[in-house]
Amino acid sequence: MKKRFVSLVLSLLILCCFCLEMPAKAISFTPNFDINSAAGLLINLDTKEVIYQKNADTQYMPGSLVQIMEAVVVLENCKNLGTRITADKALYDKYADNLYPDDVRYADIKDHDVLTVEELLYAMMLTSSVEASVMLANQFGNGSMPAFVDMMNQKARDIGCTQTHFTNVTGLYDSGQKTTANDLARIMEYALSIGKFEQIATAASFKPFSPNLERHDDSWVWTHSNLMALPSSASHVEGVKGVKTANLTAQGRNIITISTRDGSSFMAILLAAPFEDKNGKLQYYHMDDAKALFDWAYAHFNFKTILSDNTELGQITVKNGSNSDYVLVKPISSFGMLWYDLADVNSVTQEIELRKTVSAPVKKGDVLGTVTLKFSGEEITTVDLVATSNVELSKLKYYLALIRYFPKTDWLTRAILFSILLCAIYIALCLYSHIQYLKRRQPVTPVHLKPNSSAVKREARKTEYRNKEP
């Protein structure tokens, strides 16, 4: 139980780190050509920058690109890639009658063949094998395809895919199965962080090695469907790695592929490329678009500093400073990015927001504002502006300011009301004391002289008696 808890915590930490590293909104540039695909995205994998996008938030059917997410779920739930699974044609024979039979891809896996999870992952990622995809989903969905699809959808939500919904693991036509180029970028970003995924998805070819497969001859090798990644292909492009392709008769061709050249790596995502040209000739426009974008990026993009951290971008008045009445501000750090060499970097505009005034003390590095960089009205990034020096507090100026400021505050009214209240209490106390004093000053008649006392009566009788004597 303790080990499961630790594993869960570690998984959540990895997921949080991944989410934090996701690229923020980026600026994209327009090449001097048009792509044929309906949607496209080009990302630099070193800086995580999007440098080109077209309809990147528009939903399309992913086709067998769904198997990227299937591979992610399998790799995260499989404790041993050597686990063997026996093929059961009842799981995949039904796909032979698919509405679009040309969309179904097979890896020549026979009934009762026993293959490892790793072998099935290669078959699925390289050839879009329908046998491999349903065998893996059945195994890790505990015999339930819908349960496994639910796992895929949950993982998509976990990594921030808000425009993606999966309905099957084969990628075959389903109008309810949708995603976007931006969501696929998130899925790929996550997938590349998982051990073994890149090795499997970018292999040019793979020969299954399970000992029960002797009846297959030596020609039984799975090659990647991305012809640009195959050295033997006429479409081969140096530095391109496979990842995944997909064909949907009802929509077009899709591809996600990676290129590494001259120390830089880019990932292209193309969706819904036409199958044919205007003359009806079969074309691989998805690969043509990917190659064109890669060539454009390598030819025209270089890393350039857009904003230096030594640039002073304004000053702010400092109240009650002992050594200065103002402080200068500069970017907290330099900002650089891949820049298109045909775009004038001087056209980048700066929108600066600063605090009008600050009160001493001010410390070097205190955040006092921001600068937002924009190009052609599109936001590139926002950088904090910080104080370049310390400004100490002058106590004399501080107390004088308090005196000057005091009459303008509510505290003056409160002080006056409080003083009136104190005066009223004092007057009341004085009146009370005076009344008590006057009471103490009044003469007091001795008891023996009071009119009704017995002594007075006796004295009166004596007086009366004396008056009666002759």
C-alpha positions in Angstrom: 0.0 0.0 0.0 2.8 2.4 0.9 4.6 1.6 -2.4 1.4 2.4 -4.3 1.0 5.7 -2.5 4.7 6.7 -3.2 4.2 5.8 -6.9 1.1 7.8 -7.1 2.8 10.9 -5.6 5.8 10.6 -7.9 3.5 10.3 -10.9 1.6 13.4 -9.9 4.9 15.3 -9.4 6.1 14.3 -12.9 2.7 15.3 -14.4 2.9 18.7 -12.6 6.4 19.3 -13.8 5.4 18.4 -17.4 2.4 20.8 -17.2 4.7 23.6 -15.9 7.0 23.1 -18.9 4.3 23.4 -21.5 5.0 26.3 -23.8 3.0 29.5 -23.3 1.3 31.3 -26.1 3.9 31.8 -28.8 4.3 34.0 -31.9 4.2 32.3 -35.2 5.6 33.4 -38.6 4.3 32.9 -42.1 6.5 31.1 -44.6 6.8 32.2 -48.2 4.7 29.2 -49.3 1.4 27.6 -48.5 1.0 24.1 -47.1 -1.6 21.7 -48.5 -2.7 20.3 -45.1 -5.8 21.8 -43.5 -4.0 22.3 -40.2 -0.4 22.5 -39.3 2.0 23.2 -36.4 5.8 23.5 -36.2 7.5 23.5 -32.8 11.1 23.8 -31.9 11.7 21.0 -29.4 14.7 22.7 -27.8 13.0 25.9 -26.8 9.3 24.7 -26.9 8.5 27.6 -29.2 5.7 27.4 -31.8 7.1 29.1 -34.9 4.3 28.2 -37.3 0.6 27.3 -37.0 -2.4 27.0 -39.2 -5.9 26.2 -37.8 -4.1 24.7 -34.8 -7.3 24.8 -32.6 -9.6 23.4 -35.3 -10.8 19.9 -34.6 -10.1 17.0 -37.0 -10.2 13.2 -36.8 -6.8 12.0 -35.7 -7.0 8.6 -37.5 -4.3 6.2 -36.2 -2.6 9.1 -34.4 -4.8 8.0 -31.5 -2.3 5.2 -31.1 0.2 7.7 -29.6 -2.1 8.1 -26.7 -2.7 4.3 -26.6 1.1 3.8 -26.3 1.3 6.3 -23.5 -1.4 4.5 -21.5 0.1 1.1 -22.1 3.7 2.2 -21.1 2.4 3.8 -17.9 0.4 0.7 -16.9 2.7 -2.0 -18.0 5.2 -3.2 -15.3 7.0 -5.6 -17.7 7.3 -4.9 -21.5 8.2 -8.6 -21.9 4.7 -9.6 -20.9 3.3 -12.0 -23.5 -0.1 -11.6 -25.2 -1.7 -14.3 -27.4 -3.4 -13.1 -30.5 -7.1 -13.8 -30.9 -8.4 -13.0 -34.4 -11.9 -12.6 -32.9 -10.7 -9.3 -31.6 -9.8 -7.8 -35.0 -11.3 -9.9 -37.8 -14.4 -7.7 -37.7 -12.4 -4.7 -39.0 -12.1 -6.4 -42.4 -15.6 -5.3 -43.2 -14.9 -1.6 -42.2 -16.7 1.1 -44.2 -13.3 2.3 -45.4 -11.2 -0.8 -45.9 -8.2 1.1 -47.1 -7.9 2.7 -43.7 -7.3 -0.6 -42.0 -3.6 -1.5 -41.5 -2.3 -5.0 -40.6 1.0 -6.2 -39.3 0.5 -9.8 -40.4 -0.1 -11.1 -36.9 -1.6 -14.6 -37.0 -4.2 -16.1 -34.7 -2.5 -17.6 -31.7 0.8 -15.7 -32.3 2.3 -14.9 -28.9 4.0 -11.5 -28.8 5.4 -9.3 -26.1 3.9 -5.9 -25.2 7.1 -4.3 -26.6 6.7 -6.1 -29.9 3.0 -5.1 -30.2 4.0 -1.4 -29.5 6.4 -1.5 -32.4 3.8 -3.0 -34.6 1.2 -0.4 -33.7 3.5 2.6 -33.9 5.3 1.7 -37.1 2.5 0.2 -39.1 -0.7 1.3 -37.4 -1.5 -2.4 -36.9 -5.2 -2.9 -36.0 -4.3 -6.3 -34.5 -1.7 -4.8 -32.1 -3.9 -1.9 -31.1 -6.9 -4.0 -30.1 -4.7 -6.7 -28.4 -3.0 -4.1 -26.2 -6.3 -2.3 -25.4 -7.9 -5.6 -24.5 -5.0 -6.5 -22.2 -4.7 -3.3 -20.3 -8.4 -2.5 -20.3 -9.0 -5.8 -18.5 -11.0 -7.2 -21.4 -12.9 -4.0 -22.1 -12.2 -1.7 -25.0 -14.5 1.1 -23.7 -12.7 1.0 -20.4 -9.3 1.4 -22.1 -10.7 4.3 -24.2 -11.9 5.9 -21.0 -8.3 5.7 -19.7 -7.1 7.5 -22.9 -9.7 10.2 -22.4 -8.8 10.7 -18.8 -5.1 11.0 -19.6 -5.9 13.6 -22.3 -7.8 15.6 -19.7 -4.9 15.2 -17.2 -2.4 16.8 -19.6 -4.7 19.7 -20.6 -6.3 18.5 -23.9 -9.6 20.4 -23.9 -10.5 19.7 -27.5 -9.8 16.0 -27.7 -12.2 13.1 -27.5 -11.3 9.4 -28.2 -13.9 6.8 -29.2 -11.7 3.9 -30.4 -8.1 2.7 -30.3 -7.7 1.9 -34.0 -8.2 5.4 -35.3 -10.7 4.2 -37.9 -13.5 6.6 -39.0 -15.7 7.9 -36.3 -17.0 11.5 -36.5 -17.1 11.7 -32.7 -13.3 11.1 -32.4 -11.7 14.6 -32.6 -8.6 16.4 -31.7 -6.5 19.5 -32.7 -2.9 20.1 -33.7 -2.4 22.0 -30.4 -3.8 19.1 -28.3 -1.6 16.6 -30.3 1.4 18.8 -29.4 0.5 18.4 -25.7 0.1 14.6 -26.1 3.5 14.4 -27.9 5.2 16.5 -25.4 4.0 14.2 -22.7 4.7 11.0 -24.7 8.3 12.0 -25.4 8.9 12.3 -21.6 8.1 8.6 -21.1 10.9 6.1 -21.3 10.9 3.8 -24.4 8.3 5.9 -26.3 10.7 7.8 -28.5 12.8 4.7 -29.2 9.8 2.8 -30.4 8.1 5.6 -32.3 11.2 6.7 -34.2 12.5 3.3 -35.2 12.9 3.0 -38.9 12.1 -0.8 -38.8 11.7 -3.6 -36.3 11.8 -7.4 -36.6 9.7 -9.3 -34.0 11.8 -11.7 -31.9 9.4 -13.9 -30.0 10.6 -17.6 -30.3 7.1 -18.8 -31.2 7.2 -17.0 -34.5 9.6 -19.3 -36.5 6.8 -19.9 -39.0 7.3 -16.3 -40.2 10.1 -16.0 -42.6 13.0 -13.5 -42.4 11.2 -11.0 -44.5 8.7 -10.4 -41.7 10.0 -6.9 -40.7 7.8 -4.0 -39.7 9.0 -0.7 -41.4 7.8 2.7 -40.4 5.0 4.2 -42.5 6.8 7.6 -42.6 8.8 7.2 -45.8 10.9 10.2 -45.0 12.5 8.2 -42.1 13.5 5.3 -44.3 17.0 5.5 -45.8 16.0 3.1 -48.5 13.0 5.2 -49.6 13.1 7.7 -52.5 11.3 10.1 -50.1 14.0 9.8 -47.4 15.0 13.1 -45.8 18.1 13.3 -43.7 17.5 13.8 -40.0 13.8 12.9 -40.1 12.4 10.5 -37.5 9.2 8.6 -37.9 6.8 9.0 -34.9 3.3 8.4 -36.6 1.3 8.7 -39.8 -2.5 8.2 -40.4 -4.8 7.9 -43.4 -8.5 8.5 -43.4 -10.3 8.1 -46.6 -13.1 10.5 -45.4 -10.6 13.2 -44.4 -7.1 12.9 -45.7 -3.6 12.2 -44.4 -2.1 13.1 -41.0 1.4 13.0 -39.8 3.5 13.8 -36.7 7.2 13.7 -37.3 10.5 15.0 -35.9 13.6 16.4 -37.6 17.0 16.9 -36.1 19.7 18.8 -38.0 22.6 21.1 -37.1 22.0 20.8 -33.4 18.3 21.8 -33.6 15.1 19.7 -33.4 11.7 20.5 -34.8 8.4 18.7 -34.6 5.8 19.0 -37.4 2.1 18.1 -37.0 0.0 18.1 -40.2 -3.7 17.2 -40.4 -6.1 16.5 -43.2 -3.8 16.7 -46.2 -5.4 15.8 -49.5 -4.8 12.3 -51.0 -4.7 13.6 -54.6 -3.7 16.6 -56.6 -6.2 18.5 -58.8 -5.5 16.0 -61.6 -6.4 13.0 -59.4 -2.8 11.9 -59.0 -1.9 10.3 -55.7 0.2 12.6 -53.5 1.9 12.5 -50.1 1.1 16.1 -49.3 1.5 15.6 -45.5 5.1 14.6 -46.0 5.7 17.3 -48.5 4.4 19.9 -46.1 6.5 18.5 -43.2 9.7 18.6 -45.4 8.9 22.2 -46.6 8.4 23.4 -43.0 11.6 21.8 -41.8 13.7 23.2 -44.6 12.1 26.7 -44.0 12.9 26.5 -40.3 16.5 25.4 -40.7 17.1 28.0 -43.4 15.5 31.1 -41.8 15.5 30.7 -38.0 18.2 31.6 -35.5 18.2 32.3 -31.8 18.2 36.0 -31.2 18.1 38.2 -28.0 15.0 40.3 -28.2 15.3 42.0 -24.8 18.5 42.5 -22.8 18.5 42.5 -19.0 20.9 45.5 -19.2 18.3 47.7 -20.9 16.9 50.5 -18.6 13.3 50.9 -19.5 12.2 53.8 -17.2 12.3 55.3 -13.8 9.9 55.6 -10.9 9.6 58.3 -8.3 10.6 57.2 -4.8 9.0 58.9 -1.8 11.1 59.5 1.3 14.3 58.3 -0.2 17.5 59.3 1.6 19.9 58.9 -1.3 17.7 59.3 -4.3 14.2 60.5 -5.3 13.9 57.9 -8.1 14.9 54.4 -9.1 15.6 53.0 -12.6 14.0 49.7 -13.8 15.2 47.0 -16.1 14.1 43.5 -17.2 14.5 40.8 -14.6 16.1 38.6 -17.2 17.0 38.7 -20.9 14.5 37.2 -23.4 15.5 35.5 -26.5 13.8 33.3 -29.1 14.1 31.7 -32.5 13.6 34.6 -34.9 12.7 34.6 -38.6 15.5 36.3 -40.4 13.1 38.0 -42.8 11.2 39.7 -40.0 12.7 43.0 -38.6 13.4 42.5 -34.9 13.2 46.3 -34.5 9.5 46.0 -35.2 9.0 44.3 -31.9 7.0 46.8 -29.7 7.2 47.3 -26.0 4.2 48.0 -23.8 5.6 49.1 -20.4 3.5 49.3 -17.3 5.1 50.9 -14.2 4.0 51.9 -10.8 3.6 55.7 -10.6 5.4 56.0 -7.3 6.9 53.8 -4.6 7.9 54.5 -1.0 11.3 53.9 0.3 12.9 51.6 1.2 13.4 50.0 -2.2 15.6 47.0 -2.7 17.5 46.1 -5.9 15.4 43.5 -7.7 12.0 44.5 -6.4 9.4 44.0 -9.1 8.0 47.4 -10.0 6.3 46.8 -13.4 6.2 44.7 -16.6 7.0 45.0 -20.2 5.0 43.1 -22.9 6.7 42.4 -26.2 4.5 42.3 -29.3 5.1 41.7 -33.0 2.5 42.7 -35.5 0.0 43.0 -32.7 0.6 39.4 -31.5 1.9 39.0 -28.0 5.3 37.4 -27.6 5.9 37.4 -23.9 5.7 39.5 -20.7 8.8 40.2 -18.6 8.9 41.7 -15.1 10.7 45.0 -14.6 12.8 45.3 -11.4 14.7 48.0 -9.5 18.3 48.4 -10.5 19.5 49.8 -7.1 18.7 50.2 -3.5 17.0 53.4 -2.1 17.2 53.8 1.6 14.5 55.3 3.8 15.0 58.9 5.2 13.2 58.9 8.6 13.1 62.8 8.6 11.3 62.8 5.2 9.1 60.0 6.4 7.9 61.8 9.6 7.5 65.1 7.8 5.5 63.4 5.2 3.3 61.9 7.9 2.7 65.3 9.3 1.8 66.8 5.9 -0.4 63.8 5.1 -2.2 63.5 8.4 -4.7 66.4 7.7 -5.8 64.7 4.5 -6.7 61.4 6.1 -9.8 60.2 8.0 -7.6 59.9 11.0 -7.9 63.6 11.6 -11.7 63.4 11.7 -11.4 60.4 14.0 -8.9 62.3 16.3 -11.2 65.3 16.5 -14.3 63.2 17.4 -12.2 61.3 19.9 -11.0 64.5 21.5 -14.6 65.9 21.7 -15.6 62.6 23.4 -12.8 62.9 25.9 -13.7 66.5 26.6 -17.3 65.6 27.2 -16.3 62.9 29.6 -14.0 65.2 31.4 -16.6 67.9 31.8 -19.2 65.4 33.0 -16.6 64.2 35.6 -15.9 67.7 36.7 -19.6 68.5 37.1 -20.1 65.3 39.1 -17.2 66.2 41.4 -18.4 69.7 41.9 -21.9 68.5 42.9 -20.4 66.1 45.4 -18.2 68.9 46.8 -21.2 71.1 47.4 -23.0 68.4 49.1 -20.1 67.9 51.5 -20.1 71.8 52.3 -23.8 71.9 53.7 -24.0 72.3 57.6 -25.1 69.3 59.5 -27.5 69.7 62.6 -26.3 67.6 65.6 -28.6 64.8 66.5 -29.2 66.2 70.0 -30.5 69.5 68.5 -32.9 68.0 66.0 -36.5 69.2 66.7 -37.9 65.8 67.5 -35.1 64.7 69.7 -35.7 63.9 73.4 -33.0 66.3 74.5 -34.7 69.2 72.8 -38.0 68.2 74.5 -36.3 68.1 77.9 -34.7 71.5 77.3 -38.1 72.9 76.4 -39.8 71.6 79.5 -37.0 73.1 81.7 -37.4 76.5 80.0 -41.2 76.3 80.5 -40.8 75.4 84.2 -38.4 78.3 84.8 -40.8 80.7 83.2 -43.5 79.6 85.6 -41.5 80.3 88.8 -42.5 83.6 90.6 
